[in-house]
Amino acid sequence: MRPRDTRLPPMRYVSTRSAAHGKPFSDILLEGLSADGGLYLPESYPVVDAATLDAWRVLLAERDTRPSRSR
């Protein structure tokens, strides 16, 4: 049985001061404020269903039970 694909589509961000088209995270990361002085917020927030949350919990539990590497 293959695990469910739990990836979400990439988020796009808009300025709080304009209706500018959404920008990807890689574009806004180092900009700080938008060109119009507004803050960047996601265009929309993803809806995550219970099954996806459960799948993420399993992945986190598996990660947390792996032996840690010492440097």
N, C-alpha and C positions, 0 to 999 in steps of 0.2 A: 504494500500500500504506500503510495507516494504521499508525502506531506502536502498539505494545501499551500498554494502560493499566497503568502501573506504580505507581499509587497504592495505598497500603495503608489498611485501615480505621483509624479513629482509635484511638489507644491509650487505655486506661483504667487508672487507678492505684489501688492499695490501700495501706493502712497496714501496716507490719510488725508492729504490735501488736494489730490486730483483724481481724476478717473483714468489715469494712465494705464496702459495695458500691463498685464502681469509680467513680472520679470522672474527668471529662475533664481534660485538661491545663490548659484555661483556668481551671478551678476551683482547681487546686493550685498554679498558678504563683506566686502571691503569698502563699500560706499558709505556705510553709516546711515546718514540721513539721505533722503531722496533729493533730487535736484531742486524740487520746489520747497524743500525744508521740512517735508512731512516725514513721518515714520513709516517704515514698511511693515505691513501686516499681510497674513495669508489672504488670498482671494476668497477662500472658503476653507472650512475645517473638515477633515475627513470623518465620515461616520464609520465607526469600527464596530462590527457585530460581535456578539458573544463568542462565536466560534473562532474568530480571528484572535480575540483576546486570549482565549484558552490556548491557541497554538503558540502565541508569543510567550505565555507563561511556561509552556513546556520547553521552548527554546532557551529561555532564561534559566530554568532549572537545570537543564543539561549543561549549560555554560558554567553555572555555579558549582556543579559537582565534578568538573574536570580538574585534575591536579594543576596547580599553578606552577608556572616556571619561575625558578629563581634566577636572578641575574648574576 
